Amino acid sequence: MSTHTPATRATVGTAFRPASAAAVGALAGAVARLHLPGDARYAELTVTSNITKAVRPLAVVEVTSPDEVSATLRIATASGVPVAVASTGHGATETMADAILVHTAALDELEIHAAQRWARVGAGVRWAAVLEAAAPHGLAGLCGSSTDVGVVGFLTGGGVGPLARSHGLSSDTVRAFDVVTGDGEIRRASATENPELFWGLRGGKGSLGIVTAVEIDLVELPEVYGGAIWFDGADATAVLRTWSVWTDLLPEEGTTSIAVMRLPDMDPFPEPLRGRTTIALRFVWTGDPAVGEEMIRAMRAVATPLIDAVGVMPYSAIGAVHSDPDDPMPLHESSLLLDEFGPDTADVLVDLVGPDAQTAQAMVEVRQLGGAVRRGPDSAFAHREAAYQVFAIGLMIPEIAQVVVADSRRIVGALAPWARDGGLPNFTDTAGVGWARRVYSPAVAARLGTLSRRFDPAGVLLAGRGVRD
């Protein structure tokens, strides 16, 4: 039974192309929860974490089972209408105009198999729920810097989290996917069952199918030594230069990033950090805490911290390391990969966004990669060899939006001497062919394209179009 009212359906339907109207009409009799523009639930399910990336699909199917995903894909294929997928509102890249949105929020199963150290997670589950469920068993799932994001979306993008150097890509922990491929078939993908599909789902985002559940290995890690140290912007040169050398010496048990921040003078930000330029050093050590304390000593000695929140912490509180905001905001994001980040690069970054620079970015982060990221099973994640990633965020306030965009281009251009081609799937907020060419090598893109034609012969999946052209 559909949840929309007949009046809403009639009003909206008059604006559809015939194929779109046919698809929506067929879905009304095939799925339990169909939401159209004007419905309250439609509005709720189309909210995005980056409100500059508004989505306006023809309709939202709030699926309750893999069978409903299959039915939606088959109806869309028959009608010639594309299909997109969402779970939490993070990672939106397209308007989804003329598309059906499959929303997986209701697929919320979560099972922890503590004795065997693995979990089964539905496509609607966020990382915070997994951490909470695993913590009583001393187990941890390899989440990202924010625990508010969906598990499946993060893993299909590879997953570079705050334990990446010690434990590798989060997608390397995937045991199996339950997925409905673009042809509407319900399949299971693992290293031994549909292995080519399994390869493509780890890094290929939604280009091959809609994942309904994932099974992941958990690691025995009740606590870590980690947190953030904040320095005043006046110490930017000393802190960034020291960090650039320190990371070269840091063992794999340590994962770190550093960010130049300009936080607004308002709640909920701590008073010492408001309305000024600060430097946030993020650090997680998965080995002996006493050794971790020795490792961070050199950074603590560079300058007097404004806030020092590094110490032993439960892994379930790992989101506090980055303290990523959860509320939707208007953002402009840009990123690039680097082969190195030495003292010369640090000096350029200070010139670009340090306390004396004129910049419109709220944050510019440099994240060290390497370590265990460079190892792991073959997958569609194409840039394991990158040494660092730069990620910049600016607030797209209408009065300065053009300045924010131009400023991000200035930063990317100035760092070009140290950059390498490529980008990470979860940090590149564009879509289509341009996105695919950026995040995949030509060989990976070609292999994904071949798989897309096999598992989605009609090209119904919106996310797959970038690898097919």
N, C-alpha and C positions, 0 to 999 in steps of 0.2 A: 504494500500500500504506500502511496506517495504521501509526503507530509505537506505539500503545498496545497493551497486552496484552488478550486476551479477558477475563481475570478483572476487570481494571480497568473495562473497558467495561460488563460485566454489573452490577458493583456500583454504578457511578455511574448507569447508565441507569435503574435502578429508581426513582430519585428525580425523574426528568424528567417534565414534562407530556408527553402523547402527541406534540404537535407538536414539542417539543424533542427527544424521543427519535428521531422520524422524521428531523429535520434532521441530527442527529449520525450516525445510521445511514447516511444517504445520503452524507454527507461522507466517511465511512470508505472508501467505494468510489470517491470522486472526486478526492481530493487525496492527495499523498504524505506529508504531515507533519501529522497530526492529534493533538493533545495534550489529554488530559482531566484533570480534577482528580485529584490523586494522582500524576500523572506528574512526573518530575523536570524535564523540559523545560517542562511547563506552569508549574511554579513559577518557573523562570528567566524565562520570557517574560511573566509577569504582575507582575514587580517594577516598582514605580513610583519615580520620583525623589523624590516627596513621599509618604512612607509612610502619611500619614493618608488618602491617596486610594487605598486598596486596591481592586483590581479582581478580580472573581470570575466570569468568563464561564462559560457552559456548556461551552465548548471553545475551544481555540486552533488556528486553521489557520495554520501557518507557511508562507505561500505562496512558491512558487518561480517563478511566472510570472504574467503577466496572465490567462492562461486559467484558472488556479486561482482567482484573484480572481473572475472571471466565474462560474465554477461555484459558488463559495461563495455569491455573491449570489443566483443563480438558485435554488439549493436553499433558502436561507433565505426567499426570497420565497414559494416554493411551500409552505413549512411555516409561514409566518407568524411567523418568528423574526427579531428585529432583528440588525443587524451593526454592530460597532464596529471601529475600526482603531487600531493602535499600531505604533511603530517602536523608540523608545529608552526608553520609560517616562516621558518628560517630557510634561507637559500633560494628565495624566489628570484627568478631572472627574467620571466616573460609575463606579458599581460594576460596570456591564456585566452585572448579574444578568439571567438569561434571554436573554443575547445571545451570538452567536458573535463571537469576536475574530479579526480578520484581522491577523496580525503580519507586517510587511514586512521584517524584519531580513535575510532571505536575498536580497532584491533589492538587491544590492551593486555593481552595475555603476558604473564611474567612468571617463569618458573626457575627457581634456583636449585640446581642439582649439586648440593654442597660436597658430597662425598666424591663425586667425579669431577668437581670444579668446572662446571659449565652452566650456562643459562640459556633458556629459550625466551625470546623477547619478541613481542608483537610489534608491528610497524607503527603503532600509535604511541609507543612508550618512549619517554624521555630518559636521559641518562640518570637524572636525579633519583628516579624510582629504582633503577638497577642498583645504584650504589647503596641506597637505603636497604634494599632487600638482601644484598650480598654481605653487608658490613657485619651482621651478627655472626657470620661464619668466618670472619677474617679474610674474606675474599674481595677482589676488586675487578671491575671491568675497565678496560682502557678507554676512557671517555676523552672528550676534548677539553679545551679551556673553560667552556661553559657547559654546565650540567643541565641546562634548560633545553638543549637541542635534542632532536630525535635521534635515537640509536641508529635506525636504518639509514637515514639520510647521511649521517656522519660516516658510517662504515662504507657505504657505496661510493663515497668520495675518497676513500683511502684511510683518512683519519690520522692527522698529526696532532697528538695531544701532549700534555705536560709530562708524560713519561716516554716520549717517543725515542729519545736517545738510548734509554736503558731497555725498553721493551719493544721497540719497533712500531710499525704502522698498526693502528688499531684493527684494520681490516685483515691483518695477518692472523688475528685470533679467531676469525670466522671459521666455524666448522661446516656450516651448511646454511643455505637460503631456501625458504619456501617462496616461490615466485610465480606470478602469472605473466607469461611472456606476451609479447604484442599480438600473437596469433590467438590469444585467449586460452591457451593451454596452461593448466596448473602443473607446475614442475617442481622438482627438488634438485638443487645444485650443490655439489660438494666436490672434493678432490677426486672421488671415484664415480660419481653420478652426475652426468652432464658436465664434465670437467671444463669444456670450453666456455659454457655459460658461467660456471663458477669463476673462471678467470676474468670474464668481462664484468661481472657484477662487483668485483672488488676494484673500484676505481672508475668504473664506467657510468656511475650515477644511475639515472633512470633510462639509459639508452636501449636496454634490452627487455625490460619488463618492470612490473610493479611488485616489489617485495612485500609479502604479507607477514613474514616472520623470519627471524634469524637465530641461529644457534652459535654461541660464542664461548670460547675458553675464558675462564676467570683465572686470575693470578692470586697467589697467597700473599697478601700485602695489607695487613690491617692498618699500618701506619707508614708515613713517610716523614722525612725531614725536609720541610719546605715552607714556602710563603713568599712574601714580597718585602723588599726594602726600598723605601722612597727617599730620594735625595733632592735637595734644592737644585733648581735649574742652573744656578750659578756654578755648580760643580759638574756641569754636563761634560766638559772636555775631559776632565780627570776621570770621571766615572766611565764614559764611553771608551776612552783610549785603554783604560785598564781592562775593561770587559773584553775588548777586542783581542787582547793578549791572553787573558785568563781563559777564554773559551778554547783556545788552541791547546791548553794544558789540562782541561777538564776531562776526567775519565767519563766513560759512558754511563756510569751510574747517575750522572748529573744531567738534567735537562734545564735549559735556561733561555730566557728572552729578556730584552730590555726595551723600554718604551719611553719616548719623550711625550709627556702628557701636558695638556692644557685643559684642566677641568674647570667648569663654570663655578662661580661663587654661589653655590646653592646646595641645599640638601639633595641627596643623601651623602654627599662627599665629605670626608673628614675635614675639619676646619684647617689643619696645616697644609692641605693640598689644594684648597679652593683659590680660584682666581690667580693662579701663578703657574709658571712653567716648572714642572718637576720631572724627575727621572725615576721610573719604576723598574727595579731589578726583580725578575721572577726567577725562582730557583726551586727545583725538586730533586732531592737525592734519595735514591731507593736502597742504598747500602746502609752500612752502620752509621747511625746518627752522629756518633762522635767523629767519624771521618768526614761526614758532610759538614759538620761545624768547622773543621779544619779547612775544608775546601772553600767555604764562603768567607773565611777570615780575611783574605786579601781584598775582597770587595768591600767588606765592612770597614776596612782601614783606610779606604780612599778618601772619605769625607764623613762628616757627622750626619747620620741619617735624620730625616724628619720623622719617619716611622720605621721601625724594624719589627716586622711580624714574621720572621723566619724562625721555625722551631719544629719540634715533633708535633705532628698533627694526625688525626685519623684520616685515612684515605677518603672516607666518605665526605670530608670537607674540602676536597681538592679544588673545588670551584673558587675557594677563597684566594687561591694563588693569583689568578688573573682578575677576579671580581668583575667579570663581564656583566654589563647591565642586561636585565631581562625585558625591560619595557620597550615597546616599539618606538623607534626614532627615525627621523629622516637622515639617511646617511649616504655619503659617497665613499666608496671603497676602491682602493687600488693596491696592487701588489706586484712584486717581482722577486725573482730568485737570484741569489748571488753565489759566485764561486768562492768568494772570500770576503772577510770583513776585518781588515787590519786597522792599525792606527790612522793611516791616511784616509781610509773610508770613514772612520769615526770623526775625523776632523771635518770632512765634507758634510756629514750628517749634522754636526753642530752648526755649521754655517747655514745649512738649509732650514733647520727647525729648532735650533737652540734658543736660549733665552733672549738673544739679541736679534733673532731672525724675524722677518715679517712672513708669517705663515698662517694659513687658514685651516690647518689640520688640527683636530682635537687630539689625535694620537698617531704617532709613527713608531711602530714596533719592529725590532729586529729579532727574529727567532732563530736560534741555532738548530740546525738539523744534523745530519750525519749519525754516527754511532750505529745503533741497531736498525735505524731507518734504511740504511744501505743494504741490509740483508733481509732475507725473507723469501717466501714463495713467489714465483712469477705471477704477476697480475697486471691489470690494466692501468695501475698507477705508474706513471711514466717517468717520474723525476726523482728517483731515490738518491741520485748522486749529488743533488744540490746541497751546498754547505749551509746556506742561510736563506731566510725569507724575510723580505720587508713588506709590512702591511700597514697602510695608512688609512685613516678614517677622518672624514670631515663632516660637520653637521650642515645639512643642506637647508639652512635658513634662507628663505626666498631672496632676501636682500643681498646675500653674499654667495649664492649658489654658483654663479659663473666663476667667481674668484676661487672657490673651493676646487672646482674642476681644473682650472688652469694651474693652480698651485700644486695639485697632485701630479700633473704632467711635468711641472718644473722639477719636482723631487725625483721622479722616475728618470727623467733625462739626465740629471746630474749624477745619478748613481749608475748610469749605463756602463762606464768603464769596468765595473766589477760584476755586471749582471750576466746572466746566461739566459738562453731562450727557455720559455716555458712558464707554467704556472700550476698551482695546486687546485684540483677540482673544487674543493670546498672554500677556496679563497678567491675565486674568479667569478665575479657576479654578472657576467654577460651570458649570452646564449647563442645557439646556432653554430654555423661553420667557424666563425671567428673564435668562439669559445673552444671548440674542439681542436682547432689548430694550435691554440695556445697551450692547452693542458695535456695534449697527447703528442707523442712523437709521430712522425708519418707512419711508422710501422704499426704502432698501437692503434692509431686512428683507422688504418686500413683493415686491421684485424677486427676491430669493433664494427666497422661498416659491413664486413662480410657476415659477422654474427647477427647484426641487425636485420639484414636481408633474410637470414635463415629463420630467426625467431619472431620477426615482425615483418612479414612479407608485404603487407599493405602499407607499412610506414605510418601506423596509427599513433605511435608514441611520439609526442612532441619532443621529448628529450633526445630521441634518436636521430633527429633530422640533421644535426650537426656532423655526424659521422657517416652519413649516407651520401653527402654531396661532394 
